[in-house]
Amino acid sequence: MAQIKITLVNSPIGRIPAQRKTVVALGLGKLGSSVVKEDTAAMRGMANSISHLVKVEEI
């Protein structure tokens, strides 16, 4: 199955709690940190909900 790389490019400080929790649930910590996840509808939805904070690349 395809994979996506999600990179945190903006800080979640000052964002609503749901967005901060989504960043943590994806496994992102510091700025510039990246995770590789399976390309599922759930992962795409989480990335889309914080699209202003992350960069998504297909691998």
N, C-alpha and C positions, 0 to 999 in steps of 0.2 A: 504494500500500500504506500501511497505517496506520503511524504513528510513535509512539515513546514518548520522554518526556523523563526522564532519570535524573539526580538531584541528590544529591550527597554531603552528608549531614547529620550524620554522626558520624565521628570520626577512626579510621583503620585502624591507628593506633599501638597496639601491644600485642596485635594480632590474629595469628592463625596466618598463616604466609607465603602460603598459597594464597589467602586472602582479600585480602591486600595486593596480590598479583599480579593478582587479578581487578579490583580498583579501578583499577590502572594500565592493564590491558588494555581497560577501558571508556573510558579517556581522561580519567579524573577525577584532579585534582591536589589543589587546596586545598579546604577546607571551603566549601560553598556553590557549588562549580563544577558546571555542568550540561552534559550532552551530549544531542543528539537522535539517536536511532538508529532503524533500521527495526524494526518489531515482528515479530521472528521468534522461533522457539522457542529458538534459541541465546541471543539477547539476554535473553529472559525468564528462561532458566535461570541466566545469569550474575547478573542482578539478584536473583533469588530466593536465590541462594547467599550473597549479602551483604545480604539484605533488612533486617537490623538496622542497616546503615550508610547505606542510600540511601532516597530517596523516588522512586517511579515514578509518572508521570502519562501518560495517553494524550492525544495531541494530535490 
